[in-house]
Amino acid sequence: MRKYILFWTLFLAFAAGFSSCKKFLDVVPDNVATIDNAFTMRSQAMKFLFTCYSFMPKSGQLSDDPAMVGGDELWEIPERGAYLNMAKGFQSKVGPLGDRWTPFYQGIRDCNIFLENIRQVPDMQETERERWIAEVKFLKAFYHFSLVRMYGPIPLIKNNLPISANVNEVKVFRDPVDSCFNYIAQLLDEAGPGLPNTIISPSTEAGRITRPIAMALKAKVLVTAASPLFNGNMDQTGLKNSNGTALFNLTYSKTKWELAARACKTAIDLCESQGMMLYVYNPSFQQYNLTDTIRTQLSIRNSVTEKWNKEIIWANTQSNTANLQKLISTWWDARYLDGVVTGGELSPPLKIAEMFYTDKGVPINEDKTWDYAGRYALKTAGNSDKLYIHNGYVTAGLHFNREPRFYADLGFDGGIYYGQGRYDDKDNMNLFFLEGKFKQKNGKGKYGFNTVTGYYLKKLIHFQNVVTSSNDYSVTDYPYPLFRLSDLYLLYSEALNEAQGPGPEVNKYIDLVRKRAGLNGVAVSWSNYSTNPSKYTNQEGMRAIIHQERLIELAFESQRLWDLRRWKESVKELNSPIKGWDLSQTTADAFYRTTVVFNQSFGTKDYFWPIAESNITTNRNLVQNLGW
């Protein structure tokens, strides 16, 4: 019988350091004696198939998702997580924070074992076998891609090495980054034909890979490959293997953007052919006849929290959003405040609140009708504001006349928090609203954890969650979305703008996303309300518009950290301070003074994780990332 190993198995003791992901289906037990036993029959092979799935990271969970608090989008209470320490600049090559090198390569190893043995299983139909092979090729591509996003050029493990491999064979080199992206795209192309277009039985197959997922991931892979971090990045001039092989191609290629645009359009056409569309809240039955204001906000919120809606291309069934929602929510009913631990553990900084557009659909510092200079001045909410801010409440001017995504995504002092057991939006005085000043019901100084900036994360909380009479919080769970159609639309607009410049096709897909968000199209908004009305007519201006549109539309969905990195904009964004309001104040005039929570710093070296020093010591053919 043949046995297989990776060089990491021999030299880095993978098994000792690995803690398996929560399993959503059965996996191969640790004490299976031989690989042959795992493929003697279909039932055993299926366990190994889901072993390959088990290495999926738990997206949206603080312990396993660097994009939650590893950048600047959210600040955590208490400051306890490895990824928050990364955001604070404490990354190190000795035990890197959030290091995923070992588990992802373990996943690749098991994928290779599966692919090398699955054809010997006797009691399988060939169509099913080909589907399983396609799923595992996808997973192998995804694990490689996840490594490249974190570490840059990596060793490609196309096949496992036999146990007889000598020392020189296992000490492999890093592959050039273009080779990495090409191989990932190749695996996804190979996987596509064997995958179903849709999941036939959601009750038993939810979370398994489909062809739209594979094509959407290929689109994201190629957009990433075309982005400035990987496409002509002169900062990486010195990154070479010890044999002299350059790991970055320093020549910019527009062709990469053209390939990415084609991949995006292919994925869009496939998704739409399967009935996927941007989510719009339109239930067959609802208790109240809601206003357009609240319906628009629910279209935005539920595009994420309504499980398996038609916009979701891929969601992670291994991520428990029930715990996440309890962590980030605040308690609404004053009857249940005493002795209850409040939530609000993840706080959006002030700069995220300022990132959202005005109600005219342009940035707050460009809107010629909006008082940018007076945004921190106090203002009293009136009747026209009642579905956004509690009528009569005094709050900052920053909170008035903002786009629907601002109110759908963020909680703030005085802000209406629709749902949570109160659903009649005609009864404004009965709707929940937040009171966030010192020792108010949602403010600092109460028992438990609360906001550290003055803002709360609303977007990821299902509007039908409710505090029960038993003093508990009833949560509507949903699998954490990894890929929505709006993400794909904006990737296409970005790639097309970089490949060809602005034009009607670029605008079309941005405008579809904006329309769902209750905004006019780019041309109308900028032409009529921006101090830079021609911004959308040139490539650089449209690039800035697309970037901000992505950051807004995909806020708090584990995208910002990766987008800022691939655009090489982290150096700018993560060198500005994390700010909030003065939370120890009880009056509006004192509360609405900006305070610095933390001064971040980010250098060029921080664009890539360091490879653990122990790995470098074990395999001298692995070169360290620059700056570490």
N, C-alpha and C positions, 0 to 999 in steps of 0.2 A: 504494500500500500504506500502511496506517495503522501508525504506530509509537506506542508508549506509554511514558510515564515516570511516576515518582512525583516529588513535589517533592523528596524526599531524593536522588533520582538526580541532579537538577540542582545542588542546593545543598550536599550533604553528601558527594558523591563516594563513594557506596556501593561501587562496584566496587573502588576502591582499598583499602578497608578490609576487604573480605569474604574470608574463608577458608572454602571450602565444607566441609560435613560429609562424613565418610566415606560413600561411596555404597554402598548394598547392591544397587542395580541401576543400569543404565546411565543416564546423564543427557545432556541436550542439550549438545553441545560448546560451548565459549566462542566459537568462531569461526563459529557459525551466522549466516549473513549477514542473514537477515530472519526475522521472526516467521512469515511465510507458509510458509517452508521447513519450519518445525517442525511444521506441521499439514497437510502435503501427503498424508500417508498414516499409517495406524495405527501402524506401527513407530516413526515419528518422534514422534508424539503420545505414545506410551507413554514415550519417553525424557523428554519434558517433564513427564509425570505424575510420574515419579520424581525429576525435578528439584524439583518441589514438595515431595516427601517429604524431600529432602536437607537441608532447613533444620531438621529435628528436632534438638533438643539431644541431646548424648550423656549421657543420664541416668546417674548413678552414677559419672561420671568427674570427677576433681578439677578439671580445667581447664574444665569446661562445665556443672557442676551446683552452683549456690550452696547447695543444701540439704545437701550433704555436709559441708562444713567452714565454711560461711558463718554458722553460728549458734553453738550451744553443745553439740551432740550428739556431735561428734567433734573431737578436737584432732590436728593433723597433725605428723608428723615427716618430713623437715625442714620448718621453717616457710618455705615457699617459694611458696605459692599465692596468687593474687589473692583468692580467697574467704576464706582464713584471715585475710588482712590486713583484709578487711571485718569479720570476726568480732572482730578486735582494735581496730576503731574507726578504721581508716585510710581510710574511704570519702571520696571527693572529687568535686566537680562538674567538676573539670578531669581528664578521663580517668577516668570512674567505673570502679571495680573491677567486673569481670564485666558490663560494659555489653552489653546484647543488643538495643539499639534498632535498630541498622543491620541485622543479619542477619534479625531477625524481620520487619522491614518489607520487606526484600528478598524474603523468602518470601511475604509477602502480595502483593507486586507480581507475582511469578511465578504465584501462584494466580489473580490477576485476569486475567493474560494468557491463562492456560489456559482459564478460563471464557468469555472473550470470543471464543475461536477454535476451541474443540473441536468445535462443531457444523458446521464446514466440512470436517472430515475425511471423505472419501468411503467408505473401505473398512472401516466399522465397523458392527456390529449395534447397534441402538438401545438394547437392554438394557445392553450393555457401556458405551455412551456415558454412559447415565444413572448407572451405577455410578461411572465415573470422575469425573463431575461431582460426585456426592455425596461422594466421597473428598476432592476438592479443596475443597469447601465446608467439610468437617470441618477440614481442615488450616488453612484460612483462619480458622476460628473458634478453633482451638487457638493459632495464633500471636497473634491478638488477645488471647485470654485470658492467655497467657503474659506479654504486655506489660502488661496491666492489673494482674496480680498484682505485677509489679515496680514499675511507675511510677504506678499509679493511673489517673486519667482520661487517655485518649490520643486522638489524632486517629484517627477511624475511616476507613479507606480502603476504601470500598465499591466504587469503580471507579477504575481508573487514569486519570490526566489525559492528554489528548492532547498531542503535542509543541507544539501551537500555544497551550497555556495561557499566560496572561500572569503577571507577577510576583505580582499580588495573589491569583490563583487558587491558586498553589502554596504560598503562606504561609498554611497552614490553622491553625485553632484546635484546641485540645483539646476533645473532646466530654464532656459531663457523664457521670459514672461510671455512672449508671443507664442512660443511652442505650447505653453500651458493653456492659453486661451484657445488655441487651435484644437488641442486634444479634447478639451471640455466640449467645444462645439461639435466635434466629431462624434463624441459619445452621445450627445443629445440627438444628433441626426440619425444615428444608428438606433436609438431608442424609439424615436417617433413612430415608425410604421407598426411596431408591435403593440402599441398602447391603444386602449379604447378611447373614443372621443368623449365619452361620458361614463360616469359610474352608474351601472345598471341597478345595483342594490345598495343604496346609501346606508341602510341599517347594518350591513356587514362589511362594506368596502369603503366607507367614508375615510378620506385622507390618503387613499392610494392614488398613484400617479396616473394621469391621463395625458393624452397627446396635447391638448391645449396647455397644460402645465409645462410640459417639456419645451414646447415652442415659445412660451412666454419666458421661461428661464433662459433659453438660448438668446432671446432678444435682450434680456438684461445682461447676460454675459458679454455679448458683443458691444452693447452700449458702454459697459464698464471698460472693455478693452480699448475702445475708441476715445475714452475720456482722458483728460490731461495727466492724471496720475500715472497712466500706463502708455500713453501715446506721445512719444517725443519728450519724455520727462528728463530734462537735462540735470536735474538734481541727483539722478541716479547714475551719473557718468562713471563713477568709481566702483560700482557694484559689479564685480567679476568673480568668476570661479578661480580657484588657485591655478587652474590650467590656462587661464587667460581668457576664457569664454565670457563675453559681455552678456549680462543678464537682462539688460534693457536696450531696446532699439531706440536710439536717441533721435531718429528722424521722424518728424510728424507725418502721419498718413491720413489724408482725407478719405481714402478708400475704406478705411475702417469704419468711418461714419456712414458711408454709403451701404456697406454690408449690414451694419446695425439697423439702418432705416428699413432695408428690405426684410430683415428678420422680424422687426417690429410689425410691419404691415402684414406679413404672413401670419404672425400670431394673432393679430387683431381680426383678420378675415376668418381664421379658424374659430376663434372664440365666438364671434358674432354668428357664424354659421350654426353654432350649437345653442343659440338662443341667449347668449350672455349679453347683458346690457347694463348701463349705469342704473343703480338702484334708485327707485323713487318710492317714497312711502305712500302706499295706496292699498290698505287692507280691505278685504272683502266685508269686514264688519268692524266698526269702531263705535264706542259708546257715545262720543261727542262729535259734532261737526266742527272740526278744528279750523283755525284760521290758516291762511297761507304761510304766515310767519312760522308757526309751530310745525306745520307739515314740511316746510323746507328744512328746518333744523332736524327733524326726525329722518328725513331723507339722507342727511349728512351723517348723523350719528348711527343710524341703522345700517348704512352701507358697510359698517364694520361689525356692529354688534348683532345684527340679524343673521343667525347661522344659516349658512349655505344659500344665501340669497344669490340672485342671478349675476351679481357683479363679482362675486368671489371666484377667482380662478383657482386658488390654492390656499388652504388653511391647515394649520398644524394641530392635528388631533391630540398631540402629546402635550399641549400647553393648556394648563388649567386656568382659565380666566376668572373662575369664581374667586379664587384666592386673590388674584390681581385686583379685581373689582372691590373686594373688601378692603384691600390695602389702600386704595386710592380714593375711596368714597368718603363722604362725611355724613354724619347722622343728621336727619332732617327734623324729626319731631321732638319738640322741647320736652315732651313727657318722658322721653327715654334718654335724656342727657346724663342724669346723675349715675355715676358708677359705670358708665359705658365707655369703652376705649374708642375714641374717634379715629377716623382714618385721615386721608389727605397726606399720605406719606410721600407721595411724589409731587413736587411743586414745579410748574413751569416758571421760568424766570421772566422778568419784565421784558426782556428783549424779544421773547417769543410772543408775548401779548402785543408788542409793537410791530411784529412781523406781518400780522394779518392786515388785509386791505381795509379801506373805508367802505362805506355802503355804495360808493360809486365804482368800486372794483379796481382801484389803483392804490399804490403804497401811501401810507399816511403822510410821508414827507414829500409826496408829489401832488397830492390832491389840492387843487387851487380853491376848493370850496370848504376845506377842513382846517381847523385851527391847530396846526402842528405845534406852534410855539407855546400854545396854552394848554397842551394836552394833560399836564399835571394839575391844572387849576380845578377847583371844585365846581360842581354843577349839580343841580337838583333835577331828578327825573320827573318828567311830566306824563300826562295821559298818553301821549303818542309813543312813549318809551316803555309802556307798561308790560309788554311781552318780552322785553330785554332786561329792564332794570325795574326794581320795585317802585311803584308810583310814590313820589315824595321823598325818595332816598337820596342822600347827598353822597356823591362818589366822584371819582376823577373824570375829567373830560375825555380821557383816553378811552373810556368805556361807552361813549356815545357815538352813534352813527357809524358803526362798524359793520363789516360784511357778516352774513349769516354764519359762516364757519367760525368766526370769533365767538359767537354766542353758543354755538353747538359744541365747540371743543373745550371752552374754558369756563371755570367757575370763578367768581370774583365777588368782592364785597358789594352787596346790593344787587347782584345779578340773579335773574330768574333761573331756577333750576327745574325745568319742566319734567313732570313724571314723578316717579318714586311714590306712587299711590294717589297722586292728585293729577287728574287728566282733563279737567274742564278749563280750557284756556280762556273762556269768557269770564270766569271768576278770578280775575287777576289777584285780588287780595288774598285768595286762598292758596295760590300757587306757592311752592317753596321758593325762598330766596335766601342767599347766603348773607350772614352777618359776620364779617371777618376781622373786626377790630379786637383789641386786647380783651380777653376773657368774655367776648361775645360767644354765641353758641358754636360758631365755626372758627373762632379766632385762637390765636396763641394764648397760652396761660391756662387752658382747660386741661382736665385730666386726659392723658393719652397724647397721641401725636397729632400735629396739625401742620398747616402750610408753613413753609419757611420763607416764602416770597410774597405771599398775599394772593396767590392764584392756586386754583385747584384744577386737576385733570378731569374733565367731564366726558370727553369723547369716547373713552373705552368703557364707560359704565352704561349698561342697558337701562333704558328709561323705565322699564317695568320692574326694576328692583324696588323693594319696599321694606321699611322697618315694620315688623310684625308686632302684634299685641303681646307676644312672648318676649319682647325686648331683643329680638334677633333681626338679622338683615337677610332677607330672602333674595337670592341672586339668580338671575337668568343667565346661565352659562352659555358660552359659545366658543368654538375653536378659534384660536388666534390667527387672523388673516396674514398670510405671507405675500399674496399677490392679488391685487384687485385690478379690474379693467381700467380704472382711472389711472393707475400707475402705468399700465401699458400704453394708454393714449398719450400720456405726457412723455414717456420715453420715446415714442415715435415722433412727436413734435420736436423734441430736443435733437434727435438724430437727424431729422430732415433739415432742421435749421442749420446744423453744423455742416451737413453735406451740400446743401443747395442755397441756403439763405432763407429769409422769411418769404412767406407767400400764403395763398389761400389754404393749401393743404396743411401747412403748419398751424395756422389759426383754427382750422376746423376742429381739430381734436382737443386743443386747449379750450376752445369755446364750448364744446360739449360738456367738459368738466365744470366750467364756470356756470353754464346754464343750470346744471343740477344744483349748484351752490347758490342760485338766486342772483347771479350777476349777468350783466351784459357781456358781449364778446370783447376781445382785446381791442379791436379797432375802434369800436364805439366808446369804450371806457377811456382809452388814452386820448383819442381825438377830442373828446368833449370835456374831460375833467383833469387831465394831467398837465403839470407845468412843463412836461417834455412830450408834447403831443405826437411827435414823429418817432418816438422811441421804438415802436414795434416795426418800423419800416426798414431797419438795418439789422444786420446779424448780431452785432454786439448787444444792442438794445433788446432784441428779442431773446437773446440768450439770458439776460438778466431777468426778463419777465418769466421765462420758462422755469428758471431756477427757483424764483420766489413762488411761483405757482405750485411746483412740486413740494417745496417746504411747507406750504400751507395745506394743500390737499392731503398730504401724507403725514401730517404732523402726528407725533406720538405713536407711529406705527412701525418703529424700528427701521426707518429709512434715512433720517437726517444725517446720522453719523456717517453712513456709507456714502451718501451723496456729497456731503461736504468734502470728504476725503478724495473721491474720484475726480471732483472738480478742482481739487487743490485749493479750496477755500477755507479749510480748517485753520490755517495759519492766521487768517483774518478774524474769523468768527470766534475761535477758541482762545484768542488773546484779548478779548473784551471781557469785562467783569460780569459775573452773575449778580444781578441786582433784583431787589424787591422793594416793598414798602416798609415803613417803620412799624413793625408788628407789635411793638410794646406800647403803642399809643391807643388811647380810648376815644379821641375826637378826630373828626375827619381832617381838619386842617393839620394836625400833627401826624396822623397816620399816613397821609398821602405825601410823604417826603421819601425820596429814593434813598435806599441804603445798599451798601455793597455786602453781599453774602460771602463771596469768594472771588479772589483775583486769579483767573485761570492763566496758564501759560502753555503754549503749544509750539514746538519746533519742527523743523523739516523731518527730523528723525522719527517723530511721533506718527507719521503717516502709516508706518508699518510696525507691527508688533516685533519685538526682538525675538529671535530664536533662543530658547533657553540655553544658557551657557553650558549646561551639562550635555546637551545634544551636540554642541560644537566640540566639546572635549572628547566625546565618544567617537565622533566621525569628523576627522580633520578636513574632509572634502567639503563639508558644509561651511560656507562663509557666512559671517554675521551680517545683518542689515546695517547700512551705513549709520554712523552716529552712536551705535550701541557698543 
